[in-house]
């Protein structure tokens, strides 16, 4: 290993950090200059958490294997009845059991 970090990798990380910072600051400045947020913009902002969650969960559900897919189905059903933290615990237990049983 010649160097600890490759220059290209560091540049990609820096570019991502700058893009993230500018996006967040731009959104903040845009929203603070409005006297009132239009209803459509508010609806779009309210949909962001669900969209982010979907982008994190969907790839794992499709490519994660049978254990992950079954666990997500169980977690979804359990999540309809109980709160978030117990649902995560149930999901963790189910995936551990399935990984032990399925191999």
C-alpha positions in Angstrom: 0.0 0.0 0.0 1.7 3.1 -1.3 -0.4 5.8 0.4 -3.0 5.8 3.0 -5.5 7.6 0.8 -5.8 8.0 -2.9 -6.1 11.6 -4.2 -9.1 10.8 -6.4 -11.0 9.3 -3.4 -10.3 12.4 -1.3 -11.5 14.6 -4.1 -14.7 12.6 -4.4 -15.3 12.8 -0.7 -14.6 16.6 -0.7 -16.9 17.2 -3.7 -19.7 15.2 -2.0 -19.3 17.2 1.2 -19.3 20.5 -0.6 -22.4 19.5 -2.6 -24.2 18.4 0.5 -23.3 21.6 2.3 -24.4 23.9 -0.6 -27.7 22.0 -1.0 -28.5 22.3 2.7 -27.5 26.0 2.9 -29.4 26.8 -0.3 -32.6 25.1 1.0 -32.3 27.0 4.3 -31.8 30.3 2.6 -34.6 29.7 0.2 -37.1 28.7 2.9 -36.1 31.5 5.3 -36.7 34.2 2.7 -40.3 33.0 2.2 -42.9 34.7 4.2 -45.2 31.7 3.9 -44.4 28.2 2.6 -46.9 27.3 -0.2 -49.0 24.2 0.5 -47.5 22.2 -2.4 -43.9 23.0 -1.1 -45.0 22.0 2.4 -46.5 18.7 1.1 -43.2 18.0 -0.8 -41.1 18.7 2.3 -43.4 16.4 4.4 -42.8 13.6 1.9 -39.0 13.8 2.1 -38.5 11.4 5.2 -40.6 8.7 3.5 -38.7 9.1 0.3 -35.3 8.9 2.0 -36.4 5.8 4.0 -37.5 4.2 0.8 -34.2 4.8 -0.9 -32.4 3.2 2.0 -34.7 0.2 2.4 -35.7 -0.7 -1.2 -32.3 -1.8 -2.4 -31.8 -4.1 0.6 -35.3 -5.6 0.1 -34.5 -6.4 -3.5 -30.9 -7.6 -3.3 -30.5 -8.6 0.4 -31.6 -12.2 0.0 -34.5 -14.1 1.4 -33.7 -13.5 5.0 -33.7 -9.7 4.6 -36.8 -9.7 2.4 -38.8 -11.8 4.9 -37.5 -9.7 7.8 -38.7 -6.5 6.1 -42.1 -8.0 5.6 -42.3 -9.1 9.2 -41.0 -5.7 10.4 -43.6 -3.9 8.2 -46.5 -6.0 9.7 -45.2 -5.6 13.2 -44.7 -1.8 12.6 -48.4 -1.5 11.9 -49.1 -2.5 15.5 -46.2 -1.4 17.7 -43.8 1.6 17.9 -40.5 2.0 16.1 -38.0 0.7 18.7 -39.8 -2.6 19.5 -40.3 -3.1 15.7 -36.5 -2.8 15.2 -35.9 -5.3 18.0 -38.3 -7.8 16.4 -36.7 -7.2 13.0 -33.2 -7.8 14.4 -34.4 -11.0 16.1 -36.1 -12.3 13.0 -33.2 -11.7 10.7 -30.8 -13.4 13.2 -33.1 -16.4 13.4 -33.5 -16.6 9.6 -29.7 -16.3 9.0 -29.1 -19.1 11.5 -31.8 -21.3 9.9 -31.3 -20.5 6.3 -27.5 -20.4 6.6 
